């Protein structure tokens, strides 16, 4: 910046200290002089701008016509391929885009080049004058006085009470937003149960075929739903709670806590697939580290430590489903989960 | 009005105008608005973009309602998109597929609607930032600032309720996250979730309910708020940027008719055209790639629409467990153990709540600290309000860190870094970023102000190099014109106001706190150049040559 040096901060002469008072100011020179545009002086330039505006409006007309081409010629219903649909969609966009931009750019160009560009000045007005405010206060006082609400506290207090109570039914009206007809206790209780039960087979999602213990190799992972889920009244609701991840690992690598010794079948373990954070399905299994990762918020669970949380926002381990094999060698559940699946909630405990 | 002095028009236009006017009083409206002055500046267009995209949302949304069916009843898809034929899905999803593949221009309208929604919230946000950084929220416009903030929240509500309607895999997982967040609320959460979904998640009711909200109450509230907002803009008249000839008592700009109406009206078509081009050329929300909602699968790299991202990012940043300490608190009560899910509650509510609380309260906070209760119709250049600009940037940084966290997985995969490290860094930035941004922004503002001082005192660089008889090279400086000088010197010079005793001679605690904040905000400040300073600078150096032994910097 130029050739002058700066003073040191300590002895700066023009520094404004907090206790300085600025008094002298530069006077307002008023609006700068208006600079005429080319079109203001040269009629040929004005004529050129006029033609440009007309050209832009013509582009708009062409855009509209192009829209109809896209709509009727490119689009034939029913037998379109996806590629044709994309072409039509792009053509509709281009047609509409140019139809609108032609008008918009044309009008703005017209305003900027041919309409007067002298800035005008208008004075602001007081938003509400002191006199008006006094009149208003007086009117309100008169209204309050004539209504007698101050002199008759009995009327006032009962009115306040009535108005306070009146909206409460409107809140209770929404009680039946829950369409299951369950009472409060049942509503909470249903969250503790899934459709898993003793002897229910683990089946592949979505094919529904049962899984033999011998089919599950070390390192593999199966997405599992309970057998018969499609026959339930609301399969999606059941699936939202019952979906399970099935994996096999070397039993030597597993840390098994007391009471869970017989929950696995030779290292085949089943865990709820619903993240304990906010309920996304945990779709990623990294077989080298034995980590399960939720793609929504990256909660990471360690399979070797009974799906304890090792990273991310989840607050507790994934519930384990106790499994065994039935007489035919198929994997079956020993029971339901021993704790609620999915995100934590107030009544979970 | 007697017949004898009634105005008789001579032309056809005049007769029609007279007919309308004598019935609805249109001439009063034209008198008021026909030549009303609006200041002109590119940064005033963001609000217009918001309004115009909202019009586009109404137009395209109405078209979509003619074909969309919000039912969650199970159907088997039998439309034109071959890969999905025979797949089970909800009626809502199937009708969205039909809009995309079997209604001509339906896909285009869906994309216009979605892109407009993204642009609507974006332009609202940028408009709010413009208003904040220029101080346009100050008296008398505080209430309009609040209306704008509510509009932003309603815009996000409209976007969110609409996002879930197609009932595809992506939006279904979004709803599932909402279900999880709802359930985390203490005491009422579980019931709220049951009421919202009509039973357990996902149920068969939620899409219909979101649809009612999305097409009726939310847009109605938005329209009402826009009307209130514009009404207040007319009452207050628009703010204007400072400059020569522009004062706190006048409005300088173009009249509504014809210039402003042409520019603003033309701008609607420009916004429409740009949205149409984007909608034609850039695919958005391809539900046929996601498939119908199913609670089991989820695609990697899932993300919400951008404006929900900051909350999603906050959810990702929060650690659920630290060592053996879990943020899910199990609290033993006499009736049993209850769970306080802080790992979800804190990130979902606290950052967003804090940002909006400070945003809504800011006009009053600033008034309290500066003791400035005057009307302000002249905007601040952001550099001339370093404390406010710095606070705003601190907020923007906090928001951006959370927003970036919503893409933590994509950052990790695209830049080949460990996901955990990305999260650790963003956790640190969540706390340190805003502080650093505050400091840096204030330094930049003060430096820019110093540069303004320098330009006023020493003139602008002329680009002419002179050689002195001794052989030294100097660049010639030319004094700036009076208009530029007025712009650079005419700003509100806010200063530290120490605690002042009240009438009884007592300094209250809140006054002491105010003084502390005031000191923090204003102890570093750069004052505008005064005529006497300029005089002194000229006297010391002659008119055009400046070799400063005279400092023009400021420190505390």
Boltz contact constraints between the chains, C-beta under 6 A:
constraints:
  - contact:
      token1: [A, 2]
      token2: [B, 461]
      max_distance: 6.0
  - contact:
      token1: [A, 2]
      token2: [B, 475]
      max_distance: 6.0
  - contact:
      token1: [A, 3]
      token2: [B, 474]
      max_distance: 6.0
  - contact:
      token1: [A, 3]
      token2: [B, 475]
      max_distance: 6.0
  - contact:
      token1: [A, 4]
      token2: [B, 546]
      max_distance: 6.0
  - contact:
      token1: [A, 4]
      token2: [B, 547]
      max_distance: 6.0
  - contact:
      token1: [A, 4]
      token2: [B, 548]
      max_distance: 6.0
  - contact:
      token1: [A, 5]
      token2: [B, 548]
      max_distance: 6.0
  - contact:
      token1: [A, 6]
      token2: [B, 551]
      max_distance: 6.0
  - contact:
      token1: [A, 6]
      token2: [B, 553]
      max_distance: 6.0
  - contact:
      token1: [A, 7]
      token2: [B, 551]
      max_distance: 6.0
  - contact:
      token1: [A, 9]
      token2: [B, 553]
      max_distance: 6.0
  - contact:
      token1: [A, 9]
      token2: [B, 555]
      max_distance: 6.0
  - contact:
      token1: [A, 12]
      token2: [B, 551]
      max_distance: 6.0
  - contact:
      token1: [A, 12]
      token2: [B, 553]
      max_distance: 6.0
  - contact:
      token1: [A, 13]
      token2: [B, 550]
      max_distance: 6.0
  - contact:
      token1: [A, 13]
      token2: [B, 551]
      max_distance: 6.0
  - contact:
      token1: [A, 14]
      token2: [B, 533]
      max_distance: 6.0
  - contact:
      token1: [A, 14]
      token2: [B, 552]
      max_distance: 6.0
  - contact:
      token1: [A, 15]
      token2: [B, 554]
      max_distance: 6.0
  - contact:
      token1: [A, 16]
      token2: [B, 527]
      max_distance: 6.0
  - contact:
      token1: [A, 18]
      token2: [B, 495]
      max_distance: 6.0
  - contact:
      token1: [A, 18]
      token2: [B, 496]
      max_distance: 6.0
  - contact:
      token1: [A, 18]
      token2: [B, 523]
      max_distance: 6.0
  - contact:
      token1: [A, 22]
      token2: [B, 493]
      max_distance: 6.0
  - contact:
      token1: [A, 22]
      token2: [B, 527]
      max_distance: 6.0
  - contact:
      token1: [A, 24]
      token2: [B, 530]
      max_distance: 6.0
  - contact:
      token1: [A, 24]
      token2: [B, 531]
      max_distance: 6.0
  - contact:
      token1: [A, 24]
      token2: [B, 532]
      max_distance: 6.0
  - contact:
      token1: [A, 26]
      token2: [B, 486]
      max_distance: 6.0
  - contact:
      token1: [A, 26]
      token2: [B, 489]
      max_distance: 6.0
  - contact:
      token1: [A, 26]
      token2: [B, 531]
      max_distance: 6.0
  - contact:
      token1: [A, 29]
      token2: [B, 244]
      max_distance: 6.0
  - contact:
      token1: [A, 29]
      token2: [B, 482]
      max_distance: 6.0
  - contact:
      token1: [A, 29]
      token2: [B, 483]
      max_distance: 6.0
  - contact:
      token1: [A, 29]
      token2: [B, 486]
      max_distance: 6.0
  - contact:
      token1: [A, 30]
      token2: [B, 245]
      max_distance: 6.0
  - contact:
      token1: [A, 31]
      token2: [B, 245]
      max_distance: 6.0
  - contact:
      token1: [A, 32]
      token2: [B, 244]
      max_distance: 6.0
  - contact:
      token1: [A, 32]
      token2: [B, 483]
      max_distance: 6.0
  - contact:
      token1: [A, 75]
      token2: [B, 104]
      max_distance: 6.0
  - contact:
      token1: [A, 89]
      token2: [B, 107]
      max_distance: 6.0
  - contact:
      token1: [A, 89]
      token2: [B, 108]
      max_distance: 6.0
  - contact:
      token1: [A, 89]
      token2: [B, 280]
      max_distance: 6.0
  - contact:
      token1: [A, 90]
      token2: [B, 280]
      max_distance: 6.0
  - contact:
      token1: [A, 90]
      token2: [B, 281]
      max_distance: 6.0
  - contact:
      token1: [A, 92]
      token2: [B, 105]
      max_distance: 6.0
  - contact:
      token1: [A, 92]
      token2: [B, 108]
      max_distance: 6.0
  - contact:
      token1: [A, 92]
      token2: [B, 280]
      max_distance: 6.0
  - contact:
      token1: [A, 93]
      token2: [B, 276]
      max_distance: 6.0
  - contact:
      token1: [A, 93]
      token2: [B, 277]
      max_distance: 6.0
  - contact:
      token1: [A, 93]
      token2: [B, 279]
      max_distance: 6.0
  - contact:
      token1: [A, 93]
      token2: [B, 280]
      max_distance: 6.0
  - contact:
      token1: [A, 93]
      token2: [B, 281]
      max_distance: 6.0
  - contact:
      token1: [A, 94]
      token2: [B, 280]
      max_distance: 6.0
  - contact:
      token1: [A, 96]
      token2: [B, 276]
      max_distance: 6.0
  - contact:
      token1: [A, 97]
      token2: [B, 273]
      max_distance: 6.0
  - contact:
      token1: [A, 97]
      token2: [B, 276]
      max_distance: 6.0
  - contact:
      token1: [A, 97]
      token2: [B, 277]
      max_distance: 6.0
  - contact:
      token1: [A, 100]
      token2: [B, 269]
      max_distance: 6.0
  - contact:
      token1: [A, 100]
      token2: [B, 272]
      max_distance: 6.0
  - contact:
      token1: [A, 100]
      token2: [B, 273]
      max_distance: 6.0
  - contact:
      token1: [A, 100]
      token2: [B, 276]
      max_distance: 6.0
  - contact:
      token1: [A, 101]
      token2: [B, 273]
      max_distance: 6.0
  - contact:
      token1: [A, 103]
      token2: [B, 269]
      max_distance: 6.0
  - contact:
      token1: [A, 104]
      token2: [B, 266]
      max_distance: 6.0
  - contact:
      token1: [A, 104]
      token2: [B, 269]
      max_distance: 6.0
  - contact:
      token1: [A, 104]
      token2: [B, 270]
      max_distance: 6.0
  - contact:
      token1: [A, 104]
      token2: [B, 273]
      max_distance: 6.0
  - contact:
      token1: [A, 107]
      token2: [B, 262]
      max_distance: 6.0
  - contact:
      token1: [A, 107]
      token2: [B, 266]
      max_distance: 6.0
  - contact:
      token1: [A, 108]
      token2: [B, 263]
      max_distance: 6.0
  - contact:
      token1: [A, 108]
      token2: [B, 266]
      max_distance: 6.0
  - contact:
      token1: [A, 111]
      token2: [B, 259]
      max_distance: 6.0
  - contact:
      token1: [A, 111]
      token2: [B, 262]
      max_distance: 6.0
  - contact:
      token1: [A, 111]
      token2: [B, 263]
      max_distance: 6.0
  - contact:
      token1: [A, 115]
      token2: [B, 258]
      max_distance: 6.0
  - contact:
      token1: [A, 115]
      token2: [B, 259]
      max_distance: 6.0
  - contact:
      token1: [A, 119]
      token2: [B, 252]
      max_distance: 6.0
  - contact:
      token1: [A, 120]
      token2: [B, 37]
      max_distance: 6.0
  - contact:
      token1: [A, 120]
      token2: [B, 255]
      max_distance: 6.0
  - contact:
      token1: [A, 121]
      token2: [B, 250]
      max_distance: 6.0
  - contact:
      token1: [A, 121]
      token2: [B, 252]
      max_distance: 6.0
  - contact:
      token1: [A, 122]
      token2: [B, 37]
      max_distance: 6.0
  - contact:
      token1: [A, 122]
      token2: [B, 251]
      max_distance: 6.0
  - contact:
      token1: [A, 123]
      token2: [B, 250]
      max_distance: 6.0
  - contact:
      token1: [A, 124]
      token2: [B, 237]
      max_distance: 6.0
  - contact:
      token1: [A, 124]
      token2: [B, 249]
      max_distance: 6.0
  - contact:
      token1: [A, 127]
      token2: [B, 140]
      max_distance: 6.0
  - contact:
      token1: [A, 177]
      token2: [B, 195]
      max_distance: 6.0
  - contact:
      token1: [A, 178]
      token2: [B, 194]
      max_distance: 6.0
  - contact:
      token1: [A, 178]
      token2: [B, 195]
      max_distance: 6.0
  - contact:
      token1: [A, 178]
      token2: [B, 199]
      max_distance: 6.0
  - contact:
      token1: [A, 179]
      token2: [B, 198]
      max_distance: 6.0
  - contact:
      token1: [A, 179]
      token2: [B, 199]
      max_distance: 6.0
  - contact:
      token1: [A, 180]
      token2: [B, 199]
      max_distance: 6.0
  - contact:
      token1: [A, 187]
      token2: [B, 194]
      max_distance: 6.0
  - contact:
      token1: [A, 205]
      token2: [B, 296]
      max_distance: 6.0
  - contact:
      token1: [A, 223]
      token2: [B, 296]
      max_distance: 6.0
  - contact:
      token1: [A, 236]
      token2: [B, 202]
      max_distance: 6.0
  - contact:
      token1: [A, 237]
      token2: [B, 200]
      max_distance: 6.0
  - contact:
      token1: [A, 239]
      token2: [B, 295]
      max_distance: 6.0
  - contact:
      token1: [A, 240]
      token2: [B, 201]
      max_distance: 6.0
  - contact:
      token1: [A, 240]
      token2: [B, 295]
      max_distance: 6.0
  - contact:
      token1: [A, 243]
      token2: [B, 296]
      max_distance: 6.0
  - contact:
      token1: [A, 278]
      token2: [B, 177]
      max_distance: 6.0
  - contact:
      token1: [A, 278]
      token2: [B, 180]
      max_distance: 6.0
  - contact:
      token1: [A, 278]
      token2: [B, 181]
      max_distance: 6.0
  - contact:
      token1: [A, 279]
      token2: [B, 176]
      max_distance: 6.0
  - contact:
      token1: [A, 279]
      token2: [B, 180]
      max_distance: 6.0
  - contact:
      token1: [A, 280]
      token2: [B, 173]
      max_distance: 6.0
  - contact:
      token1: [A, 280]
      token2: [B, 298]
      max_distance: 6.0
  - contact:
      token1: [A, 281]
      token2: [B, 296]
      max_distance: 6.0
  - contact:
      token1: [A, 281]
      token2: [B, 298]
      max_distance: 6.0
  - contact:
      token1: [A, 283]
      token2: [B, 298]
      max_distance: 6.0
  - contact:
      token1: [A, 295]
      token2: [B, 298]
      max_distance: 6.0
  - contact:
      token1: [A, 295]
      token2: [B, 300]
      max_distance: 6.0
  - contact:
      token1: [A, 296]
      token2: [B, 302]
      max_distance: 6.0
  - contact:
      token1: [A, 297]
      token2: [B, 315]
      max_distance: 6.0
  - contact:
      token1: [A, 297]
      token2: [B, 316]
      max_distance: 6.0
  - contact:
      token1: [A, 309]
      token2: [B, 320]
      max_distance: 6.0
  - contact:
      token1: [A, 309]
      token2: [B, 321]
      max_distance: 6.0
  - contact:
      token1: [A, 311]
      token2: [B, 420]
      max_distance: 6.0
  - contact:
      token1: [A, 313]
      token2: [B, 315]
      max_distance: 6.0
  - contact:
      token1: [A, 313]
      token2: [B, 318]
      max_distance: 6.0
  - contact:
      token1: [A, 313]
      token2: [B, 320]
      max_distance: 6.0
  - contact:
      token1: [A, 313]
      token2: [B, 343]
      max_distance: 6.0
  - contact:
      token1: [A, 314]
      token2: [B, 320]
      max_distance: 6.0
  - contact:
      token1: [A, 315]
      token2: [B, 320]
      max_distance: 6.0
  - contact:
      token1: [A, 315]
      token2: [B, 326]
      max_distance: 6.0
  - contact:
      token1: [A, 315]
      token2: [B, 327]
      max_distance: 6.0
  - contact:
      token1: [A, 315]
      token2: [B, 328]
      max_distance: 6.0
  - contact:
      token1: [A, 315]
      token2: [B, 343]
      max_distance: 6.0
  - contact:
      token1: [A, 316]
      token2: [B, 328]
      max_distance: 6.0
  - contact:
      token1: [A, 343]
      token2: [B, 180]
      max_distance: 6.0
  - contact:
      token1: [A, 343]
      token2: [B, 183]
      max_distance: 6.0
  - contact:
      token1: [A, 344]
      token2: [B, 328]
      max_distance: 6.0
  - contact:
      token1: [A, 344]
      token2: [B, 339]
      max_distance: 6.0
  - contact:
      token1: [A, 344]
      token2: [B, 341]
      max_distance: 6.0
  - contact:
      token1: [A, 345]
      token2: [B, 183]
      max_distance: 6.0
  - contact:
      token1: [A, 345]
      token2: [B, 189]
      max_distance: 6.0
  - contact:
      token1: [A, 345]
      token2: [B, 190]
      max_distance: 6.0
  - contact:
      token1: [A, 346]
      token2: [B, 186]
      max_distance: 6.0
  - contact:
      token1: [A, 346]
      token2: [B, 187]
      max_distance: 6.0
  - contact:
      token1: [A, 346]
      token2: [B, 189]
      max_distance: 6.0
  - contact:
      token1: [A, 346]
      token2: [B, 338]
      max_distance: 6.0
  - contact:
      token1: [A, 346]
      token2: [B, 339]
      max_distance: 6.0
  - contact:
      token1: [A, 347]
      token2: [B, 190]
      max_distance: 6.0
  - contact:
      token1: [A, 348]
      token2: [B, 339]
      max_distance: 6.0
  - contact:
      token1: [A, 349]
      token2: [B, 336]
      max_distance: 6.0
  - contact:
      token1: [A, 349]
      token2: [B, 337]
      max_distance: 6.0
